């Protein structure tokens, strides 16, 4: 059952990767990076259920923190420059 | 399914603001639904999962707001701006 959900999640990550590679402006790429990082959190929760290991939830928490910080720092970079 | 709708919308939508709109809302509802299902399957992990859900609910609108403000100051334009067409 988890196989189907993980397959759908990876399919949508591939479609978003197309937008990440093609995106006309920098903002499009930052938006698709943000969406992909949140999908990565959800994928880690699904993998923790699939392998029955609660260690992956800690990794999901830290990955969510890092992804949020990355999106915010890229936003400040677009706004003000380095 | 919400994630698939998010991906299709992110490819189909014409400009930056609609992409932000599609991206952030559908990923929030999709992650909350996945975490709720995980709580129903494994009730002993509920504390970490609820912490993760609260964290996603707090940070996801914030990051999308930061990106939207930055792209507005960067000078991104709407695909069909009806206000400018009225003002002409």
Backbone of each chain as nested JSON, in Angstrom:
{
  "chains": [
    {"id": "A", "residues": [
      {"number": 1, "name": "UNK", "atoms": {"N": [0.83, -1.193, 0.0], "CA": [0.0, 0.0, 0.0], "C": [0.865, 1.245, 0.0]}},
      {"number": 2, "name": "UNK", "atoms": {"N": [1.968, 1.204, 0.791], "CA": [2.841, 2.378, 0.818], "C": [3.564, 2.561, -0.504]}},
      {"number": 3, "name": "UNK", "atoms": {"N": [3.721, 1.45, -1.269], "CA": [4.43, 1.546, -2.541], "C": [3.757, 2.529, -3.489]}},
      {"number": 4, "name": "UNK", "atoms": {"N": [2.401, 2.463, -3.533], "CA": [1.658, 3.313, -4.455], "C": [1.815, 4.781, -4.064]}},
      {"number": 5, "name": "UNK", "atoms": {"N": [1.753, 5.048, -2.741], "CA": [1.85, 6.44, -2.29], "C": [3.239, 7.0, -2.545]}},
      {"number": 6, "name": "UNK", "atoms": {"N": [4.273, 6.161, -2.285], "CA": [5.645, 6.618, -2.523], "C": [5.878, 6.831, -4.01]}},
      {"number": 7, "name": "UNK", "atoms": {"N": [5.273, 5.975, -4.859], "CA": [5.401, 6.155, -6.306], "C": [4.759, 7.458, -6.764]}},
      {"number": 8, "name": "UNK", "atoms": {"N": [3.559, 7.778, -6.22], "CA": [2.893, 9.03, -6.597], "C": [3.731, 10.23, -6.16]}},
      {"number": 9, "name": "UNK", "atoms": {"N": [4.317, 10.132, -4.945], "CA": [5.123, 11.236, -4.432], "C": [6.363, 11.452, -5.291]}},
      {"number": 10, "name": "UNK", "atoms": {"N": [7.022, 10.339, -5.688], "CA": [8.216, 10.48, -6.527], "C": [7.861, 10.998, -7.914]}},
      {"number": 11, "name": "UNK", "atoms": {"N": [6.676, 10.606, -8.424], "CA": [6.225, 11.111, -9.731], "C": [6.022, 12.619, -9.68]}},
      {"number": 12, "name": "UNK", "atoms": {"N": [5.377, 13.107, -8.598], "CA": [5.169, 14.549, -8.519], "C": [6.488, 15.28, -8.298]}},
      {"number": 13, "name": "UNK", "atoms": {"N": [7.45, 14.653, -7.579], "CA": [8.75, 15.301, -7.442], "C": [9.462, 15.392, -8.792]}},
      {"number": 14, "name": "UNK", "atoms": {"N": [9.274, 14.385, -9.656], "CA": [9.88, 14.459, -10.994], "C": [9.259, 15.586, -11.808]}},
      {"number": 15, "name": "UNK", "atoms": {"N": [7.921, 15.746, -11.719], "CA": [7.264, 16.813, -12.483], "C": [7.742, 18.177, -11.995]}},
      {"number": 16, "name": "UNK", "atoms": {"N": [7.927, 18.306, -10.659], "CA": [8.394, 19.583, -10.129], "C": [9.851, 19.825, -10.507]}},
      {"number": 17, "name": "UNK", "atoms": {"N": [10.632, 18.751, -10.635], "CA": [12.025, 18.897, -11.065], "C": [12.102, 19.466, -12.48]}},
      {"number": 18, "name": "UNK", "atoms": {"N": [11.097, 19.126, -13.326], "CA": [11.031, 19.726, -14.668], "C": [10.868, 21.231, -14.564]}},
      {"number": 19, "name": "UNK", "atoms": {"N": [9.96, 21.685, -13.657], "CA": [9.778, 23.131, -13.494], "C": [11.037, 23.771, -12.916]}},
      {"number": 20, "name": "UNK", "atoms": {"N": [11.724, 23.045, -12.008], "CA": [12.952, 23.572, -11.408], "C": [14.032, 23.774, -12.454]}},
      {"number": 21, "name": "UNK", "atoms": {"N": [14.125, 22.852, -13.416], "CA": [15.162, 22.995, -14.426], "C": [14.788, 24.015, -15.49]}},
      {"number": 22, "name": "UNK", "atoms": {"N": [13.464, 24.158, -15.78], "CA": [13.056, 24.992, -16.907], "C": [12.768, 26.43, -16.49]}},
      {"number": 23, "name": "UNK", "atoms": {"N": [12.325, 26.612, -15.194], "CA": [11.75, 27.86, -14.711], "C": [12.367, 29.153, -15.204]}},
      {"number": 24, "name": "UNK", "atoms": {"N": [11.562, 30.093, -15.714], "CA": [12.127, 31.276, -16.37], "C": [12.886, 32.189, -15.404]}},
      {"number": 25, "name": "UNK", "atoms": {"N": [12.364, 32.418, -14.215], "CA": [13.016, 33.342, -13.293], "C": [13.575, 32.585, -12.095]}},
      {"number": 26, "name": "UNK", "atoms": {"N": [14.313, 33.34, -11.255], "CA": [14.894, 32.731, -10.05], "C": [13.805, 32.37, -9.041]}},
      {"number": 27, "name": "UNK", "atoms": {"N": [12.726, 33.183, -8.99], "CA": [11.672, 32.951, -8.004], "C": [10.963, 31.62, -8.235]}},
      {"number": 28, "name": "UNK", "atoms": {"N": [10.778, 31.26, -9.519], "CA": [10.161, 29.969, -9.831], "C": [10.99, 28.827, -9.277]}},
      {"number": 29, "name": "UNK", "atoms": {"N": [12.306, 28.955, -9.421], "CA": [13.163, 27.873, -8.938], "C": [13.14, 27.78, -7.423]}},
      {"number": 30, "name": "UNK", "atoms": {"N": [13.076, 28.96, -6.745], "CA": [13.028, 28.926, -5.282], "C": [11.707, 28.315, -4.81]}},
      {"number": 31, "name": "UNK", "atoms": {"N": [10.599, 28.651, -5.496], "CA": [9.298, 28.083, -5.132], "C": [9.306, 26.568, -5.307]}},
      {"number": 32, "name": "UNK", "atoms": {"N": [9.874, 26.094, -6.438], "CA": [9.858, 24.645, -6.652], "C": [10.803, 23.936, -5.689]}},
      {"number": 33, "name": "UNK", "atoms": {"N": [11.891, 24.619, -5.288], "CA": [12.786, 24.035, -4.272], "C": [12.071, 23.898, -2.933]}},
      {"number": 34, "name": "UNK", "atoms": {"N": [11.277, 24.925, -2.573], "CA": [10.527, 24.893, -1.313], "C": [9.517, 23.745, -1.311]}},
      {"number": 35, "name": "UNK", "atoms": {"N": [8.768, 23.625, -2.426], "CA": [7.775, 22.552, -2.539], "C": [8.448, 21.186, -2.475]}},
      {"number": 36, "name": "UNK", "atoms": {"N": [9.637, 21.061, -3.145], "CA": [10.32, 19.767, -3.122], "C": [10.845, 19.425, -1.745]}},
      {"number": 37, "name": "UNK", "atoms": {"N": [11.268, 20.437, -0.957], "CA": [11.766, 20.124, 0.384], "C": [10.621, 19.676, 1.299]}},
      {"number": 38, "name": "UNK", "atoms": {"N": [9.431, 20.298, 1.156], "CA": [8.3, 19.865, 1.986], "C": [7.845, 18.467, 1.575]}},
      {"number": 39, "name": "UNK", "atoms": {"N": [7.9, 18.184, 0.26], "CA": [7.605, 16.824, -0.185], "C": [8.624, 15.829, 0.345]}},
      {"number": 40, "name": "UNK", "atoms": {"N": [9.883, 16.275, 0.512], "CA": [10.892, 15.401, 1.094], "C": [10.578, 15.047, 2.536]}},
      {"number": 41, "name": "UNK", "atoms": {"N": [10.027, 16.017, 3.304], "CA": [9.591, 15.733, 4.68], "C": [8.518, 14.652, 4.687]}},
      {"number": 42, "name": "UNK", "atoms": {"N": [7.541, 14.809, 3.788], "CA": [6.451, 13.827, 3.719], "C": [6.97, 12.457, 3.274]}},
      {"number": 43, "name": "UNK", "atoms": {"N": [7.941, 12.473, 2.342], "CA": [8.533, 11.202, 1.883], "C": [9.285, 10.503, 3.01]}},
      {"number": 44, "name": "UNK", "atoms": {"N": [9.948, 11.296, 3.889], "CA": [10.66, 10.681, 5.016], "C": [9.683, 10.064, 6.01]}},
      {"number": 45, "name": "UNK", "atoms": {"N": [8.515, 10.711, 6.223], "CA": [7.496, 10.122, 7.106], "C": [7.013, 8.795, 6.525]}},
      {"number": 46, "name": "UNK", "atoms": {"N": [6.783, 8.779, 5.188], "CA": [6.331, 7.538, 4.55], "C": [7.391, 6.447, 4.624]}},
      {"number": 47, "name": "UNK", "atoms": {"N": [8.682, 6.84, 4.484], "CA": [9.746, 5.835, 4.577], "C": [9.875, 5.295, 5.995]}},
      {"number": 48, "name": "UNK", "atoms": {"N": [9.623, 6.156, 7.006], "CA": [9.64, 5.685, 8.396], "C": [8.54, 4.661, 8.628]}},
      {"number": 49, "name": "UNK", "atoms": {"N": [7.376, 4.86, 7.993], "CA": [6.316, 3.853, 8.107], "C": [6.684, 2.581, 7.349]}},
      {"number": 50, "name": "UNK", "atoms": {"N": [7.378, 2.741, 6.193], "CA": [7.676, 1.599, 5.335], "C": [8.717, 0.693, 5.972]}},
      {"number": 51, "name": "UNK", "atoms": {"N": [9.772, 1.283, 6.575], "CA": [10.825, 0.476, 7.187], "C": [10.634, 0.257, 8.672]}},
      {"number": 52, "name": "UNK", "atoms": {"N": [9.557, 0.813, 9.261], "CA": [9.256, 0.684, 10.692], "C": [10.397, 1.186, 11.575]}},
      {"number": 53, "name": "UNK", "atoms": {"N": [10.952, 2.353, 11.237], "CA": [11.993, 2.942, 12.065], "C": [11.591, 4.363, 12.431]}},
      {"number": 54, "name": "UNK", "atoms": {"N": [11.541, 4.654, 13.73], "CA": [11.133, 5.995, 14.142], "C": [12.291, 6.982, 14.087]}},
      {"number": 55, "name": "UNK", "atoms": {"N": [13.489, 6.498, 13.74], "CA": [14.641, 7.411, 13.619], "C": [14.447, 8.383, 12.465]}},
      {"number": 56, "name": "UNK", "atoms": {"N": [13.735, 7.924, 11.396], "CA": [13.556, 8.778, 10.224], "C": [12.711, 10.005, 10.524]}},
      {"number": 57, "name": "UNK", "atoms": {"N": [11.891, 9.956, 11.6], "CA": [11.08, 11.13, 11.924], "C": [11.951, 12.287, 12.399]}},
      {"number": 58, "name": "UNK", "atoms": {"N": [13.03, 11.972, 13.15], "CA": [13.956, 13.026, 13.566], "C": [14.62, 13.667, 12.361]}},
      {"number": 59, "name": "UNK", "atoms": {"N": [15.001, 12.807, 11.39], "CA": [15.617, 13.331, 10.162], "C": [14.625, 14.224, 9.426]}},
      {"number": 60, "name": "UNK", "atoms": {"N": [13.328, 13.825, 9.43], "CA": [12.305, 14.635, 8.768], "C": [12.175, 15.994, 9.44]}},
      {"number": 61, "name": "UNK", "atoms": {"N": [12.242, 16.022, 10.783], "CA": [12.127, 17.296, 11.509], "C": [13.287, 18.233, 11.155]}},
      {"number": 62, "name": "UNK", "atoms": {"N": [14.508, 17.69, 11.188], "CA": [15.683, 18.518, 10.88], "C": [15.669, 18.954, 9.422]}},
      {"number": 63, "name": "UNK", "atoms": {"N": [15.196, 18.064, 8.524], "CA": [15.156, 18.411, 7.106], "C": [14.134, 19.519, 6.833]}},
      {"number": 64, "name": "UNK", "atoms": {"N": [13.008, 19.489, 7.572], "CA": [12.037, 20.57, 7.449], "C": [12.606, 21.899, 7.89]}},
      {"number": 65, "name": "UNK", "atoms": {"N": [13.368, 21.879, 8.996], "CA": [14.013, 23.108, 9.483], "C": [14.982, 23.663, 8.452]}},
      {"number": 66, "name": "UNK", "atoms": {"N": [15.838, 22.792, 7.893], "CA": [16.849, 23.238, 6.933], "C": [16.185, 23.762, 5.657]}},
      {"number": 67, "name": "UNK", "atoms": {"N": [15.103, 23.072, 5.194], "CA": [14.43, 23.514, 3.982], "C": [13.774, 24.868, 4.16]}},
      {"number": 68, "name": "UNK", "atoms": {"N": [13.157, 25.082, 5.325], "CA": [12.53, 26.38, 5.602], "C": [13.58, 27.486, 5.637]}},
      {"number": 69, "name": "UNK", "atoms": {"N": [14.728, 27.21, 6.304], "CA": [15.795, 28.217, 6.359], "C": [16.337, 28.507, 4.963]}},
      {"number": 70, "name": "UNK", "atoms": {"N": [16.456, 27.46, 4.122], "CA": [16.944, 27.667, 2.773], "C": [16.03, 28.558, 1.959]}},
      {"number": 71, "name": "UNK", "atoms": {"N": [14.706, 28.312, 2.052], "CA": [13.753, 29.126, 1.291], "C": [13.775, 30.571, 1.773]}},
      {"number": 72, "name": "UNK", "atoms": {"N": [13.845, 30.777, 3.098], "CA": [13.853, 32.142, 3.63], "C": [15.117, 32.895, 3.216]}},
      {"number": 73, "name": "UNK", "atoms": {"N": [16.267, 32.202, 3.266], "CA": [17.529, 32.877, 2.91], "C": [17.556, 33.204, 1.424]}},
      {"number": 74, "name": "UNK", "atoms": {"N": [16.986, 32.317, 0.577], "CA": [16.909, 32.635, -0.852], "C": [15.983, 33.816, -1.104]}},
      {"number": 75, "name": "UNK", "atoms": {"N": [14.903, 33.926, -0.308], "CA": [14.01, 35.077, -0.437], "C": [14.721, 36.372, -0.119]}},
      {"number": 76, "name": "UNK", "atoms": {"N": [15.51, 36.38, 0.97], "CA": [16.267, 37.589, 1.306], "C": [17.309, 37.892, 0.238]}},
      {"number": 77, "name": "UNK", "atoms": {"N": [17.88, 36.835, -0.369], "CA": [18.875, 37.039, -1.421], "C": [18.26, 37.664, -2.658]}},
      {"number": 78, "name": "UNK", "atoms": {"N": [17.03, 37.237, -3.021], "CA": [16.366, 37.85, -4.175], "C": [16.05, 39.311, -3.875]}},
      {"number": 79, "name": "UNK", "atoms": {"N": [15.655, 39.579, -2.611], "CA": [15.201, 40.922, -2.266], "C": [16.355, 41.934, -2.225]}},
      {"number": 80, "name": "UNK", "atoms": {"N": [17.442, 41.568, -1.538], "CA": [18.479, 42.562, -1.262], "C": [19.806, 42.267, -1.936]}},
      {"number": 81, "name": "UNK", "atoms": {"N": [20.02, 41.087, -2.458], "CA": [21.348, 40.74, -2.946], "C": [22.215, 40.27, -1.793]}},
      {"number": 82, "name": "UNK", "atoms": {"N": [23.436, 39.944, -2.079], "CA": [24.298, 39.389, -1.032], "C": [24.74, 40.447, -0.033]}}
    ]},
    {"id": "B", "residues": [
      {"number": 1, "name": "UNK", "atoms": {"N": [-2.471, 12.415, -3.495], "CA": [-3.204, 13.029, -4.604], "C": [-3.043, 14.544, -4.587]}},
      {"number": 2, "name": "UNK", "atoms": {"N": [-3.039, 15.13, -3.376], "CA": [-2.845, 16.582, -3.289], "C": [-1.479, 16.973, -3.827]}},
      {"number": 3, "name": "UNK", "atoms": {"N": [-0.462, 16.104, -3.603], "CA": [0.864, 16.404, -4.127], "C": [0.886, 16.357, -5.647]}},
      {"number": 4, "name": "UNK", "atoms": {"N": [0.131, 15.417, -6.235], "CA": [0.099, 15.318, -7.698], "C": [-0.576, 16.542, -8.299]}},
      {"number": 5, "name": "UNK", "atoms": {"N": [-1.672, 17.008, -7.643], "CA": [-2.331, 18.235, -8.084], "C": [-1.366, 19.409, -7.992]}},
      {"number": 6, "name": "UNK", "atoms": {"N": [-0.565, 19.43, -6.917], "CA": [0.424, 20.492, -6.751], "C": [1.444, 20.49, -7.87]}},
      {"number": 7, "name": "UNK", "atoms": {"N": [1.915, 19.281, -8.245], "CA": [2.937, 19.206, -9.29], "C": [2.384, 19.648, -10.632]}},
      {"number": 8, "name": "UNK", "atoms": {"N": [1.173, 19.178, -10.974], "CA": [0.584, 19.548, -12.261], "C": [0.331, 21.054, -12.309]}},
      {"number": 9, "name": "UNK", "atoms": {"N": [-0.179, 21.609, -11.18], "CA": [-0.42, 23.039, -11.138], "C": [0.865, 23.83, -11.257]}},
      {"number": 10, "name": "UNK", "atoms": {"N": [1.932, 23.33, -10.641], "CA": [3.202, 24.059, -10.682], "C": [3.77, 24.092, -12.088]}},
      {"number": 11, "name": "UNK", "atoms": {"N": [3.471, 23.077, -12.911], "CA": [3.945, 23.123, -14.289], "C": [3.019, 23.966, -15.156]}},
      {"number": 12, "name": "UNK", "atoms": {"N": [1.703, 23.903, -14.902], "CA": [0.75, 24.53, -15.811], "C": [0.583, 26.033, -15.603]}},
      {"number": 13, "name": "UNK", "atoms": {"N": [0.8, 26.522, -14.364], "CA": [0.423, 27.896, -14.059], "C": [1.323, 28.917, -14.756]}},
      {"number": 14, "name": "UNK", "atoms": {"N": [0.778, 30.068, -15.137], "CA": [1.523, 30.968, -16.025], "C": [2.587, 31.828, -15.354]}},
      {"number": 15, "name": "UNK", "atoms": {"N": [2.406, 32.33, -14.122], "CA": [3.422, 33.232, -13.57], "C": [3.767, 32.871, -12.125]}},
      {"number": 16, "name": "UNK", "atoms": {"N": [4.608, 33.687, -11.508], "CA": [5.213, 33.329, -10.222], "C": [4.167, 33.258, -9.109]}},
      {"number": 17, "name": "UNK", "atoms": {"N": [3.253, 34.224, -9.075], "CA": [2.341, 34.315, -7.928], "C": [1.371, 33.152, -7.892]}},
      {"number": 18, "name": "UNK", "atoms": {"N": [0.853, 32.757, -9.071], "CA": [-0.043, 31.6, -9.07], "C": [0.714, 30.329, -8.722]}},
      {"number": 19, "name": "UNK", "atoms": {"N": [2.016, 30.273, -9.091], "CA": [2.793, 29.091, -8.708], "C": [2.995, 29.025, -7.2]}},
      {"number": 20, "name": "UNK", "atoms": {"N": [3.222, 30.188, -6.557], "CA": [3.335, 30.202, -5.099], "C": [2.02, 29.749, -4.479]}},
      {"number": 21, "name": "UNK", "atoms": {"N": [0.909, 30.264, -5.03], "CA": [-0.423, 29.915, -4.53], "C": [-0.66, 28.41, -4.609]}},
      {"number": 22, "name": "UNK", "atoms": {"N": [-0.341, 27.81, -5.764], "CA": [-0.535, 26.368, -5.923], "C": [0.389, 25.601, -5.005]}},
      {"number": 23, "name": "UNK", "atoms": {"N": [1.671, 25.983, -4.995], "CA": [2.656, 25.199, -4.283], "C": [2.425, 25.117, -2.797]}},
      {"number": 24, "name": "UNK", "atoms": {"N": [2.181, 26.251, -2.162], "CA": [2.196, 26.221, -0.706], "C": [0.936, 25.599, -0.109]}},
      {"number": 25, "name": "UNK", "atoms": {"N": [-0.23, 25.872, -0.697], "CA": [-1.461, 25.365, -0.063], "C": [-1.581, 23.861, -0.202]}},
      {"number": 26, "name": "UNK", "atoms": {"N": [-1.317, 23.352, -1.417], "CA": [-1.487, 21.907, -1.596], "C": [-0.447, 21.113, -0.821]}},
      {"number": 27, "name": "UNK", "atoms": {"N": [0.794, 21.635, -0.702], "CA": [1.767, 20.858, 0.072], "C": [1.436, 20.877, 1.551]}},
      {"number": 28, "name": "UNK", "atoms": {"N": [0.864, 22.004, 2.041], "CA": [0.464, 22.02, 3.456], "C": [-0.595, 20.971, 3.731]}},
      {"number": 29, "name": "UNK", "atoms": {"N": [-1.661, 20.942, 2.908], "CA": [-2.742, 19.984, 3.19], "C": [-2.259, 18.555, 2.962]}},
      {"number": 30, "name": "UNK", "atoms": {"N": [-1.385, 18.339, 1.965], "CA": [-0.897, 16.988, 1.719], "C": [-0.049, 16.461, 2.856]}},
      {"number": 31, "name": "UNK", "atoms": {"N": [0.855, 17.311, 3.39], "CA": [1.71, 16.85, 4.489], "C": [0.904, 16.6, 5.753]}},
      {"number": 32, "name": "UNK", "atoms": {"N": [-0.083, 17.475, 6.013], "CA": [-0.91, 17.271, 7.213], "C": [-1.701, 15.971, 7.09]}},
      {"number": 33, "name": "UNK", "atoms": {"N": [-2.203, 15.658, 5.885], "CA": [-2.958, 14.402, 5.706], "C": [-2.062, 13.186, 5.853]}},
      {"number": 34, "name": "UNK", "atoms": {"N": [-0.827, 13.253, 5.308], "CA": [0.104, 12.129, 5.448], "C": [0.451, 11.903, 6.919]}},
      {"number": 35, "name": "UNK", "atoms": {"N": [0.677, 12.988, 7.672], "CA": [1.042, 12.856, 9.079], "C": [-0.139, 12.313, 9.887]}},
      {"number": 36, "name": "UNK", "atoms": {"N": [-1.371, 12.736, 9.526], "CA": [-2.549, 12.224, 10.225], "C": [-2.72, 10.722, 9.988]}},
      {"number": 37, "name": "UNK", "atoms": {"N": [-2.48, 10.281, 8.751], "CA": [-2.545, 8.849, 8.473], "C": [-1.475, 8.064, 9.198]}},
      {"number": 38, "name": "UNK", "atoms": {"N": [-0.266, 8.664, 9.319], "CA": [0.802, 7.98, 10.052], "C": [0.46, 7.859, 11.531]}},
      {"number": 39, "name": "UNK", "atoms": {"N": [-0.219, 8.889, 12.093], "CA": [-0.648, 8.8, 13.498], "C": [-1.671, 7.677, 13.65]}},
      {"number": 40, "name": "UNK", "atoms": {"N": [-2.575, 7.537, 12.685], "CA": [-3.58, 6.474, 12.773], "C": [-2.93, 5.092, 12.674]}},
      {"number": 41, "name": "UNK", "atoms": {"N": [-1.84, 4.952, 11.885], "CA": [-1.222, 3.634, 11.738], "C": [-0.343, 3.309, 12.942]}},
      {"number": 42, "name": "UNK", "atoms": {"N": [0.513, 4.27, 13.349], "CA": [1.433, 4.018, 14.472], "C": [1.15, 5.017, 15.582]}},
      {"number": 43, "name": "UNK", "atoms": {"N": [0.27, 4.701, 16.536], "CA": [-0.091, 5.703, 17.56], "C": [1.041, 5.992, 18.539]}},
      {"number": 44, "name": "UNK", "atoms": {"N": [2.08, 5.133, 18.607], "CA": [3.143, 5.394, 19.57], "C": [4.102, 6.484, 19.096]}},
      {"number": 45, "name": "UNK", "atoms": {"N": [4.035, 6.874, 17.829], "CA": [4.895, 7.935, 17.322], "C": [4.206, 9.281, 17.334]}},
      {"number": 46, "name": "UNK", "atoms": {"N": [3.058, 9.377, 18.031], "CA": [2.192, 10.542, 17.865], "C": [2.873, 11.849, 18.269]}},
      {"number": 47, "name": "UNK", "atoms": {"N": [3.752, 11.814, 19.269], "CA": [4.338, 13.062, 19.762], "C": [5.209, 13.732, 18.699]}},
      {"number": 48, "name": "UNK", "atoms": {"N": [6.127, 12.952, 18.121], "CA": [7.001, 13.506, 17.079], "C": [6.204, 13.957, 15.861]}},
      {"number": 49, "name": "UNK", "atoms": {"N": [5.161, 13.165, 15.502], "CA": [4.4, 13.508, 14.295], "C": [3.596, 14.779, 14.499]}},
      {"number": 50, "name": "UNK", "atoms": {"N": [3.021, 14.958, 15.726], "CA": [2.263, 16.186, 15.983], "C": [3.203, 17.385, 15.997]}},
      {"number": 51, "name": "UNK", "atoms": {"N": [4.415, 17.189, 16.543], "CA": [5.419, 18.26, 16.524], "C": [5.763, 18.655, 15.085]}},
      {"number": 52, "name": "UNK", "atoms": {"N": [5.933, 17.64, 14.223], "CA": [6.237, 17.896, 12.808], "C": [5.089, 18.639, 12.124]}},
      {"number": 53, "name": "UNK", "atoms": {"N": [3.835, 18.25, 12.449], "CA": [2.683, 18.91, 11.824], "C": [2.584, 20.363, 12.253]}},
      {"number": 54, "name": "UNK", "atoms": {"N": [2.818, 20.644, 13.558], "CA": [2.761, 22.03, 14.036], "C": [3.865, 22.852, 13.377]}},
      {"number": 55, "name": "UNK", "atoms": {"N": [5.045, 22.232, 13.224], "CA": [6.169, 22.937, 12.606], "C": [5.872, 23.299, 11.154]}},
      {"number": 56, "name": "UNK", "atoms": {"N": [5.292, 22.33, 10.414], "CA": [4.934, 22.6, 9.009], "C": [3.875, 23.697, 8.932]}},
      {"number": 57, "name": "UNK", "atoms": {"N": [2.87, 23.638, 9.831], "CA": [1.811, 24.653, 9.809], "C": [2.368, 26.034, 10.138]}},
      {"number": 58, "name": "UNK", "atoms": {"N": [3.417, 26.101, 10.983], "CA": [3.96, 27.42, 11.308], "C": [4.852, 27.958, 10.203]}},
      {"number": 59, "name": "UNK", "atoms": {"N": [5.719, 27.117, 9.612], "CA": [6.75, 27.661, 8.74], "C": [6.352, 27.758, 7.283]}},
      {"number": 60, "name": "UNK", "atoms": {"N": [5.379, 26.965, 6.821], "CA": [5.081, 26.937, 5.391], "C": [4.483, 28.255, 4.881]}},
      {"number": 61, "name": "UNK", "atoms": {"N": [3.488, 28.864, 5.56], "CA": [3.002, 30.163, 5.084], "C": [4.051, 31.254, 5.18]}},
      {"number": 62, "name": "UNK", "atoms": {"N": [4.937, 31.152, 6.189], "CA": [5.968, 32.174, 6.362], "C": [6.94, 32.183, 5.187]}},
      {"number": 63, "name": "UNK", "atoms": {"N": [7.395, 30.981, 4.777], "CA": [8.367, 30.941, 3.685], "C": [7.725, 31.362, 2.375]}},
      {"number": 64, "name": "UNK", "atoms": {"N": [6.45, 30.997, 2.165], "CA": [5.801, 31.416, 0.912], "C": [5.588, 32.917, 0.895]}},
      {"number": 65, "name": "UNK", "atoms": {"N": [5.297, 33.508, 2.07], "CA": [5.131, 34.96, 2.134], "C": [6.448, 35.674, 1.844]}},
      {"number": 66, "name": "UNK", "atoms": {"N": [7.557, 35.127, 2.376], "CA": [8.865, 35.738, 2.122], "C": [9.207, 35.685, 0.642]}},
      {"number": 67, "name": "UNK", "atoms": {"N": [8.926, 34.521, 0.0], "CA": [9.23, 34.39, -1.434], "C": [8.367, 35.333, -2.258]}},
      {"number": 68, "name": "UNK", "atoms": {"N": [7.064, 35.47, -1.88], "CA": [6.17, 36.343, -2.644], "C": [6.605, 37.79, -2.526]}},
      {"number": 69, "name": "UNK", "atoms": {"N": [6.991, 38.225, -1.312], "CA": [7.415, 39.606, -1.145], "C": [8.703, 39.879, -1.916]}},
      {"number": 70, "name": "UNK", "atoms": {"N": [9.624, 38.912, -1.875], "CA": [10.889, 39.105, -2.572], "C": [10.688, 39.17, -4.073]}},
      {"number": 71, "name": "UNK", "atoms": {"N": [9.799, 38.313, -4.618], "CA": [9.619, 38.348, -6.066], "C": [8.839, 39.589, -6.484]}},
      {"number": 72, "name": "UNK", "atoms": {"N": [7.994, 40.133, -5.576], "CA": [7.326, 41.396, -5.906], "C": [8.33, 42.541, -5.958]}},
      {"number": 73, "name": "UNK", "atoms": {"N": [9.266, 42.573, -4.995], "CA": [10.266, 43.643, -5.019], "C": [11.257, 43.448, -6.155]}},
      {"number": 74, "name": "UNK", "atoms": {"N": [11.42, 42.19, -6.592], "CA": [12.312, 41.923, -7.705], "C": [11.698, 42.37, -9.024]}},
      {"number": 75, "name": "UNK", "atoms": {"N": [10.358, 42.589, -9.037], "CA": [9.717, 43.111, -10.226], "C": [9.069, 42.064, -11.09]}},
      {"number": 76, "name": "UNK", "atoms": {"N": [8.518, 41.005, -10.464], "CA": [7.783, 40.015, -11.25], "C": [6.406, 40.565, -11.596]}},
      {"number": 77, "name": "UNK", "atoms": {"N": [5.956, 40.288, -12.815], "CA": [4.676, 40.832, -13.26], "C": [3.65, 39.721, -13.394]}},
      {"number": 78, "name": "UNK", "atoms": {"N": [2.382, 40.112, -13.326], "CA": [1.307, 39.145, -13.517], "C": [1.158, 38.824, -14.993]}},
      {"number": 79, "name": "UNK", "atoms": {"N": [0.624, 37.648, -15.28], "CA": [0.437, 37.246, -16.675], "C": [-0.689, 38.058, -17.321]}},
      {"number": 80, "name": "UNK", "atoms": {"N": [-1.841, 38.147, -16.646], "CA": [-2.937, 38.981, -17.162], "C": [-3.329, 39.959, -16.059]}},
      {"number": 81, "name": "UNK", "atoms": {"N": [-2.895, 41.203, -16.187], "CA": [-3.13, 42.194, -15.143], "C": [-4.366, 43.002, -15.511]}},
      {"number": 82, "name": "UNK", "atoms": {"N": [-5.508, 42.676, -14.892], "CA": [-6.763, 43.318, -15.285], "C": [-6.824, 44.763, -14.802]}},
      {"number": 83, "name": "UNK", "atoms": {"N": [-6.142, 45.058, -13.693], "CA": [-6.184, 46.422, -13.171], "C": [-5.523, 47.394, -14.146]}},
      {"number": 84, "name": "UNK", "atoms": {"N": [-4.392, 46.975, -14.751], "CA": [-3.72, 47.856, -15.71], "C": [-4.539, 48.016, -16.986]}},
      {"number": 85, "name": "UNK", "atoms": {"N": [-5.263, 46.957, -17.366], "CA": [-6.104, 47.07, -18.561], "C": [-7.251, 48.034, -18.335]}},
      {"number": 86, "name": "UNK", "atoms": {"N": [-7.779, 48.089, -17.074], "CA": [-8.851, 49.037, -16.778], "C": [-8.287, 50.455, -16.771]}},
      {"number": 87, "name": "UNK", "atoms": {"N": [-7.08, 50.604, -16.223], "CA": [-6.523, 51.95, -16.077], "C": [-6.103, 52.576, -17.405]}},
      {"number": 88, "name": "UNK", "atoms": {"N": [-5.969, 51.791, -18.457], "CA": [-5.552, 52.357, -19.732], "C": [-6.586, 53.306, -20.309]}}
    ]}
  ]
}
